[in-house]
Amino acid sequence: MSPISVIIPCFNGAATLARALDSCLAQPEATQILVVDDGSSDASASIVRVYALRDARVRLLQMPGNGGPARARNWAALNANAPLIAFLDADDEYLPGALAAAGGHLDAHPREAVIRLDVDYAGFPARLTQHPQFAQFAAVLSNTVPSSLVIRRNVLLALGGFPTDEVFRRHGGEDGALSWTLRDIFGQRRLIDARRVRMHWHAGIHAERFLEIQLGFTDQDPAAVEATLRASRAFLDNASASVQQLRSLEISPGAAAR
């Protein structure tokens, strides 16, 4: 099975990072685990160093300051050495067999660029989980959150990585923009036979805000929605142009042999 590099962006994630790392180390397909410390002021980096001493697969990367999760993920992707990349947030965890299922699917479908894993939403408030439309919007989240994503490294790099427009730093939505782009250019399926990623609720996470809006508990800011959609469309257009250019390039006859 193809090896997988797991990328974990981390900003002050010391409280949950060990759980995330343990879940990665339990996945034999994870041949590299890159934790990007994004300017943390807590013990996150120290935790990673301890794990790196125990297991050579774990490596700490450090950003010069807090640049946001998109930049952290993109930096790690440039340092990844496996053909497949999986992303896991520092407060989430993989369930047993998660990466085996993802890697097995992509090996069996070599023309597919990406696969999504189904998400288990743990500890979310009952007012959300008991809403009649929760399952519908939970499925939408499972198609967008980074922890569900396993992608071919060359595809991610061809797209330019996660979008880093400042609009996303202010309002969020870079995950949705990447998902939109992947769906439009390549298509993206989700393995729905089992839950394979667990997202743990805590106050203020993006998933909670998304569900609050979609289920009618909170109103959207029209200006923020417009700005996010505009930035998302610009990312999609640029990524589409890049892919089209790559497809049109002439490949040297000897390139495949090298």
LUMMI-645497 format. One line per field, with one value per residue: residue in one letter; x, y, z of N, C-alpha, C in turn; residue number from 0. Coordinates in steps of 0.2 Angstrom, whole numbers, plus 5000, padded with zeros to 4 digits. Each point is the difference from the previous one (the first is absolute). Last residue first. Layout:
% LUMMI-645497
res	(a:...)
n_x	(X:...)
n_y	(Y:...)
n_z	(Z:...)
ca_x	(X:...)
ca_y	(Y:...)
ca_z	(Z:...)
c_x	(X:...)
c_y	(Y:...)
c_z	(Z:...)
n	(NUM:...)
This chain:
% LUMMI-645497
res	(r:a:a:a:g:p:s:i:e:l:s:r:l:q:q:v:s:a:s:a:n:d:l:f:a:r:s:a:r:l:t:a:e:v:a:a:p:d:q:d:t:f:g:l:q:i:e:l:f:r:e:a:h:i:g:a:h:w:h:m:r:v:r:r:a:d:i:l:r:r:q:g:f:i:d:r:l:t:w:s:l:a:g:d:e:g:g:h:r:r:f:v:e:d:t:p:f:g:g:l:a:l:l:v:n:r:r:i:v:l:s:s:p:v:t:n:s:l:v:a:a:f:q:a:f:q:p:h:q:t:l:r:a:p:f:g:a:y:d:v:d:l:r:i:v:a:e:r:p:h:a:d:l:h:g:g:a:a:a:l:a:g:p:l:y:e:d:d:a:d:l:f:a:i:l:p:a:n:a:n:l:a:a:w:n:r:a:r:a:p:g:g:n:g:p:m:q:l:l:r:v:r:a:d:r:l:a:y:v:r:v:i:s:a:s:a:d:s:s:g:d:d:v:v:l:i:q:t:a:e:p:q:a:l:c:s:d:l:a:r:a:l:t:a:a:g:n:f:c:p:i:i:v:s:i:p:s:m)
n_x	(5065:4989:4982:5006:5008:4989:4990:4979:4983:4978:4977:4989:5005:4987:4979:4999:5000:4981:4984:5004:4993:4977:4991:5004:4986:4979:4999:4999:4979:4985:5002:4991:4976:4991:5002:4984:4978:4996:4984:4985:4990:4988:4994:5012:5021:5016:5012:5017:5022:5014:5010:5019:5021:5007:4995:4997:5002:4999:5010:5003:5009:5001:4994:4974:4985:4991:5004:5020:5003:5008:5004:5009:5011:4999:4984:5002:5018:4998:4987:5010:5015:4990:4993:5016:5005:4987:5000:5004:5021:5018:4995:5003:5022:5012:5009:4994:5009:5015:5008:4995:5014:5008:4986:5001:5017:4999:4978:4981:4980:4984:4984:5006:4996:4975:4980:4983:4988:4983:4979:4986:4988:4979:4981:4992:4987:4976:4982:5009:5014:5023:5004:4994:5013:5027:5025:5017:5011:4997:5010:5004:5010:5017:5011:5017:5013:5009:4995:5005:5008:4988:5005:5014:4989:4988:5012:5008:4984:4995:5016:5002:4986:5000:4995:4996:5009:4999:5001:5007:5019:4997:5006:5004:5015:5012:5016:5019:5022:5015:4998:5002:4986:4979:4999:4994:4977:4985:5000:4988:4977:4992:5009:5018:5018:5026:5020:4998:5006:5000:5006:4995:4997:5004:5014:4996:5004:5007:4985:4982:5005:4999:4979:4992:5007:4990:4980:4993:4992:4996:5000:5002:4997:5009:4997:5005:5000:5006:5003:4996:4975:4986:4993:4986:4999:5009:4986:4987:5012:5003:4983:4998:5014:4995:4985:5005:5015:5000:5006:5004:5007:4997:5006:5002:5009:5006:5003:5004:4992:4997)
n_y	(5041:4994:5013:5019:5002:5011:5025:5016:5023:5015:5006:4995:5015:5020:4999:5002:5021:5013:4996:5010:5022:5005:4996:5016:5019:4998:5002:5022:5011:4993:5009:5022:5002:4994:5016:5017:4995:4987:4983:4988:4981:4980:4983:4982:5004:5013:4990:4984:5008:5005:4983:4992:5012:5004:5007:4986:4974:4972:4980:4981:4977:4981:4982:4986:4986:4995:5018:5015:5018:5016:5018:5015:5015:5024:5010:4995:5009:5022:5005:4997:5017:5019:4997:5003:5022:5015:5020:5023:5014:4991:4997:5018:5004:4982:4978:4972:4974:4987:4999:4985:4981:4987:4983:4980:4985:4985:4986:4995:4999:5010:5007:5018:5024:5009:4999:4983:4994:5016:4998:4985:5007:5011:4986:4991:5013:5008:4998:5005:4994:5005:5023:5005:4988:5003:4989:4982:4986:4991:4987:4996:4990:5002:5004:5003:5005:5001:4981:4982:4978:4981:4983:5009:5015:4991:4992:5016:5007:4985:4998:5017:4998:4983:5004:5025:5027:5027:5029:5022:5009:4997:4989:4990:4987:4991:4985:4992:5003:5014:5028:5025:5017:5002:5012:5023:5006:5001:5019:5019:5001:5005:5023:5015:5006:4998:4991:4974:4973:4971:4972:4972:4970:4977:4986:4994:5004:5023:5016:5008:5018:5021:5011:5012:5022:5018:5010:5014:5027:5019:4999:5000:4983:4974:4976:4972:4975:4973:4976:4978:4988:4981:4986:5009:5007:5021:5019:5005:5010:5023:5014:5003:5016:5023:5015:5019:5017:5019:5024:5002:4984:4981:4978:4978:4975:4981:4974:4977:4978:4973)
n_z	(4920:4979:4990:4986:4976:4981:5005:5001:4998:5007:5007:5022:5017:5000:5010:5023:5010:5000:5017:5021:5002:5003:5022:5017:5000:5010:5024:5009:5000:5017:5021:5003:5004:5022:5017:5001:5010:5023:5015:5021:5018:5006:4981:4987:4989:5013:5018:4994:4995:5019:5011:4990:5003:5025:5024:5023:4999:4992:4984:4980:4985:4978:4987:4996:4981:4979:4983:4985:4979:4977:4979:4975:4984:4998:5015:5023:5012:5007:5019:5021:5008:5011:5022:5017:5007:5015:5021:5009:5000:4987:4978:4986:4991:4983:4991:4991:4995:4983:4977:4981:4995:5018:5008:4988:5003:5019:5006:5019:5021:5022:5019:5016:4994:4994:4985:4996:5020:5006:4992:5011:5019:4996:4999:5021:5015:5001:5016:5025:5019:5005:5008:5022:5017:5002:4996:5002:4981:4973:4977:4972:4975:4979:4974:4977:4974:4977:4980:4984:5007:5016:5016:5016:5014:5018:5018:5016:5016:5018:5017:5016:5019:5019:5026:5008:5004:5008:5009:5005:4988:4973:4975:4973:4978:4975:4981:4988:5016:5013:5011:5003:4991:5011:5020:4999:4998:5019:5013:4992:5005:5023:5013:5008:5022:5003:4992:4995:5000:5002:5007:5000:5002:4996:5014:5026:5023:5002:4993:5015:5015:4991:4998:5018:5004:4988:5009:5021:5000:4986:4970:4974:4984:4996:4989:4994:4987:4994:4984:4993:5001:4998:5019:5022:5023:5006:5000:5019:5018:4999:5007:5023:5011:4999:5014:5015:4991:4982:4990:4977:4977:4978:4986:4980:4988:4980:4987:4982:4986:4997)
ca_x	(5004:5006:4998:4998:5004:4999:5006:5004:5003:5007:5002:4998:5004:5007:4999:4999:5007:5004:4998:5001:5007:5002:4998:5004:5006:5000:4999:5007:5004:4998:5002:5008:5002:4999:5005:5006:5000:5002:5006:5000:5004:5001:4995:4994:4996:4997:4995:4993:4997:4997:4995:4995:4997:5003:5003:4996:5002:4997:4997:5001:4996:5003:5007:5003:5002:4999:4994:4999:5001:4996:5003:4995:5001:5005:4998:4994:5001:5005:4996:4995:5003:5002:4994:4998:5005:4997:5000:4993:4995:5003:4999:4993:4999:4997:5002:5000:4994:4999:5003:4995:4998:5004:5000:4994:5001:5004:5007:5001:5006:5003:4998:5001:5007:5005:5004:5003:5004:5006:5003:5003:5006:5006:5001:5003:5007:5004:4998:4996:4993:5000:5002:4996:4994:4994:4996:4999:5000:5000:4996:5002:4994:4998:4998:4994:4999:5004:4997:4998:5005:4997:4995:5004:5004:4995:4998:5005:5002:4994:5000:5004:4998:4999:5004:4998:4998:5003:4996:4995:5002:5000:4996:5000:4994:5000:4994:4995:4996:5004:4997:5005:5006:4999:5001:5007:5004:4999:5004:5007:5002:5001:4993:4998:4993:4995:5003:4999:4998:5002:4998:5005:4998:4995:5003:4998:4998:5005:5005:4998:5000:5007:5002:4996:5004:5007:4999:5005:4999:5003:4997:5001:4999:4999:5003:4996:5003:4995:5003:5007:5003:5001:5006:4999:4996:5005:5004:4996:4999:5006:5000:4995:5002:5005:4997:4995:5003:4996:4998:5001:4999:5001:4996:5001:4995:5002:4996:5001:5004:4996)
ca_y	(5003:4995:4994:5002:4997:4992:4997:4996:4995:5000:5002:4995:4994:5001:5000:4993:4997:5002:4997:4993:5000:5002:4995:4995:5002:4999:4993:4997:5003:4997:4994:5000:5003:4995:4995:5003:5000:5007:5001:5003:5006:5003:5006:4997:4996:5003:5005:4997:4998:5006:5002:4995:5002:4997:5004:5006:5005:5007:5001:5007:5003:5005:4998:5007:5000:4994:5001:4993:4999:4995:4997:4996:4993:4998:5002:4997:4993:5000:5002:4995:4994:5002:5000:4992:4998:4998:4993:4997:5004:5001:4994:5000:5003:5006:5004:5007:5004:4999:5006:5005:5003:5005:5005:5003:5004:5006:4999:5002:4997:5001:4994:4993:4997:5001:5006:5001:4995:5001:5005:4997:4997:5005:5003:4995:5000:5001:4996:5004:4998:4993:4999:5005:4997:5002:5006:5005:4998:5006:4999:5003:5002:4995:5003:4996:5001:5004:5004:5006:5004:5005:4996:4995:5004:5002:4995:4998:5005:5001:4994:5001:5006:4998:4994:4994:4994:4994:4994:4998:4998:5006:4999:5005:5000:5004:5001:5002:4995:4996:4993:4995:5001:4996:4993:4999:5000:4994:4995:5001:4998:4993:4997:5002:4997:5003:5005:5006:5006:5006:5007:5005:5007:5002:5004:4998:4994:4996:4999:4995:4993:4998:4997:4994:4996:4998:4996:4995:4995:5003:4999:5005:5006:5004:5006:5005:5007:5004:5006:5000:5006:5003:4998:4998:4994:4995:4999:4997:4993:4996:5000:4996:4993:4998:4994:4996:4995:4994:4999:5006:5001:5007:5003:5007:5003:5005:5007:5003:5007:5006)
ca_z	(5005:5002:5003:5007:5005:4999:4996:5004:4997:5000:4994:4995:5001:4998:4993:4998:5001:4995:4994:5000:5000:4993:4995:5001:4997:4993:4998:5001:4995:4993:5000:5000:4993:4995:5001:4997:4993:4998:4996:4993:5000:5007:5001:5004:4996:4994:5003:5002:4994:4996:5004:4999:4994:4994:4995:4998:5005:5001:5007:5002:5005:5004:5001:5002:5007:5003:5004:5002:5007:5003:5007:5004:5000:4995:4994:4997:4999:4995:4994:4998:4997:4993:4996:4999:4995:4994:4999:5000:5004:5007:5003:5001:5007:5000:5006:4998:5003:5007:5004:5002:4994:4998:5004:4999:4994:5001:4997:4993:4998:4993:4996:5003:4998:5006:5000:4994:4999:5004:4996:4994:5002:5001:4993:4996:5002:4994:4995:4995:5000:4997:4993:4996:4998:5004:4998:5006:5007:5004:5006:5007:5003:5005:5007:5003:5007:5003:5005:4997:4999:4995:4995:4997:4995:4995:4996:4995:4995:4996:4996:4994:4996:4993:4997:5003:4996:5000:4997:5005:5006:5005:5007:5004:5004:5006:5002:4995:4997:4996:5000:5004:4996:4993:5001:5001:4993:4997:5004:4999:4993:4998:4998:4993:4999:5004:5004:4997:5004:4996:5001:4999:5002:4995:4995:4994:5000:5003:4995:4996:5004:5001:4993:4999:5004:4997:4994:4999:5005:5006:5007:5004:4996:5005:4999:5004:5000:5004:5002:5000:5002:4993:4997:4993:4999:5001:4994:4995:5002:4998:4992:4998:5001:4995:4996:5004:5005:5000:5007:5004:5007:5002:5005:5002:5004:5004:5002:5006:4999:5000)
c_x	(4997:5004:5005:4997:4998:5004:4999:5006:5005:5002:5008:5002:4998:5004:5007:5000:4999:5007:5004:4999:5003:5007:5002:4999:5005:5006:5000:5000:5007:5005:4999:5003:5008:5002:4999:5006:5007:5000:5002:5007:5000:5004:5001:4996:4993:4995:4997:4995:4993:4997:4997:4993:4994:4996:5003:5004:4997:5004:4998:4997:5002:4995:5004:5008:5003:5001:4998:4995:4998:5001:4995:5003:4994:5001:5005:4999:4994:5001:5005:4996:4996:5004:5002:4995:4999:5006:4997:5000:4993:4995:5003:4998:4992:4999:4998:5002:5000:4993:4999:5002:4995:4999:5004:5000:4994:5001:5004:5007:5000:5007:5003:4997:5001:5007:5005:5004:5004:5005:5007:5003:5004:5006:5006:5002:5004:5008:5004:4998:4996:4993:4999:5002:4996:4993:4994:4996:4999:4999:5001:4995:5002:4994:4998:4999:4994:5000:5005:4996:4999:5006:4997:4996:5004:5004:4995:4998:5005:5002:4994:5001:5004:4998:4999:5003:4997:4998:5005:4995:4995:5002:5001:4996:5000:4994:5001:4993:4996:4996:5004:4998:5006:5006:5000:5002:5008:5004:4999:5004:5007:5001:5001:4993:4998:4993:4995:5003:4999:4997:5002:4997:5005:4998:4996:5003:4999:4998:5006:5005:4998:5000:5007:5003:4996:5003:5007:5000:5005:5000:5004:4997:5000:4999:4998:5003:4995:5003:4994:5004:5007:5003:5002:5006:4999:4997:5005:5003:4995:4999:5006:5000:4995:5002:5005:4998:4995:5002:4996:4997:5001:4998:5003:4996:5003:4994:5004:4996:5001:5004)
c_y	(4999:5003:4995:4994:5001:4996:4993:4997:4996:4993:5000:5002:4995:4994:5001:5000:4993:4996:5002:4997:4992:4999:5001:4994:4994:5002:4999:4993:4997:5003:4996:4993:5000:5002:4994:4995:5002:5000:5007:5001:5003:5007:5003:5006:4998:4996:5004:5005:4997:4998:5006:5002:4995:5002:4997:5004:5006:5004:5007:5001:5007:5003:5006:4998:5007:4999:4993:5000:4993:5000:4996:4997:4996:4993:4998:5002:4997:4992:4999:5001:4994:4994:5002:4999:4992:4997:4998:4992:4996:5004:5000:4994:5000:5003:5007:5005:5007:5003:4999:5006:5006:5003:5006:5006:5004:5004:5006:4998:5001:4995:4999:4994:4993:4997:5000:5006:5000:4994:5001:5005:4996:4997:5004:5003:4995:4999:5000:4995:5004:4997:4993:5000:5004:4996:5001:5006:5006:4998:5006:4998:5002:5003:4994:5004:4995:5000:5004:5005:5007:5005:5005:4996:4995:5004:5002:4994:4998:5005:5000:4994:5001:5006:4999:4994:4994:4995:4994:4995:4998:4997:5006:4998:5006:5000:5005:5002:5002:4994:4995:4993:4995:5001:4996:4993:4999:5000:4993:4994:5001:4998:4993:4997:5003:4997:5004:5005:5006:5006:5005:5007:5005:5007:5003:5004:4996:4993:4995:4998:4995:4993:4997:4996:4993:4994:4997:4995:4994:4995:5003:4999:5006:5007:5005:5007:5004:5007:5004:5006:5000:5007:5003:4998:4998:4993:4995:5000:4997:4993:4996:4999:4995:4993:4997:4994:4995:4994:4994:4999:5007:5000:5007:5003:5007:5004:5004:5007:5003:5006)
c_z	(5007:5006:5003:5004:5007:5006:5000:4996:5004:4996:4998:4993:4995:5000:4997:4992:4997:5000:4994:4994:5000:4999:4993:4995:5001:4996:4992:4998:5000:4995:4994:4999:4999:4993:4995:5000:4997:4992:4999:4997:4993:5000:5007:5002:5003:4996:4994:5003:5001:4994:4997:5004:4999:4994:4994:4995:4998:5005:5000:5007:5002:5005:5002:5002:5001:5007:5004:5006:5002:5007:5003:5006:5002:4999:4995:4993:4996:4998:4994:4994:4998:4997:4993:4995:4999:4995:4993:5000:5001:5004:5007:5004:5002:5007:5000:5007:4998:5003:5007:5003:5001:4994:4998:5004:4998:4994:5000:4997:4993:5000:4993:4996:5003:4998:5005:4999:4993:4998:5003:4996:4994:5002:5000:4993:4995:5002:4994:4994:4995:5000:4998:4992:4995:4997:5003:4997:5005:5008:5004:5005:5007:5003:5004:5007:5003:5007:5004:5004:4996:4998:4995:4995:4996:4995:4995:4996:4995:4994:4995:4996:4994:4996:4992:4996:5004:4995:5001:4997:5005:5007:5004:5007:5005:5004:5007:5002:4995:4997:4995:5000:5003:4996:4994:5001:5001:4993:4996:5003:4998:4992:4998:4998:4993:4998:5004:5004:4995:5003:4995:5001:4999:5001:4995:4995:4994:5000:5002:4994:4995:5004:5001:4994:5000:5004:4997:4994:4999:5006:5006:5007:5005:4997:5006:4999:5004:5001:5003:5002:5000:5001:4993:4997:4993:4999:5000:4993:4994:5002:4998:4992:4997:5001:4995:4996:5003:5005:5000:5007:5002:5007:5002:5005:5002:5004:5004:5000:5007:5000)
n	(257:256:255:254:253:252:251:250:249:248:247:246:245:244:243:242:241:240:239:238:237:236:235:234:233:232:231:230:229:228:227:226:225:224:223:222:221:220:219:218:217:216:215:214:213:212:211:210:209:208:207:206:205:204:203:202:201:200:199:198:197:196:195:194:193:192:191:190:189:188:187:186:185:184:183:182:181:180:179:178:177:176:175:174:173:172:171:170:169:168:167:166:165:164:163:162:161:160:159:158:157:156:155:154:153:152:151:150:149:148:147:146:145:144:143:142:141:140:139:138:137:136:135:134:133:132:131:130:129:128:127:126:125:124:123:122:121:120:119:118:117:116:115:114:113:112:111:110:109:108:107:106:105:104:103:102:101:100:99:98:97:96:95:94:93:92:91:90:89:88:87:86:85:84:83:82:81:80:79:78:77:76:75:74:73:72:71:70:69:68:67:66:65:64:63:62:61:60:59:58:57:56:55:54:53:52:51:50:49:48:47:46:45:44:43:42:41:40:39:38:37:36:35:34:33:32:31:30:29:28:27:26:25:24:23:22:21:20:19:18:17:16:15:14:13:12:11:10:9:8:7:6:5:4:3:2:1:0)
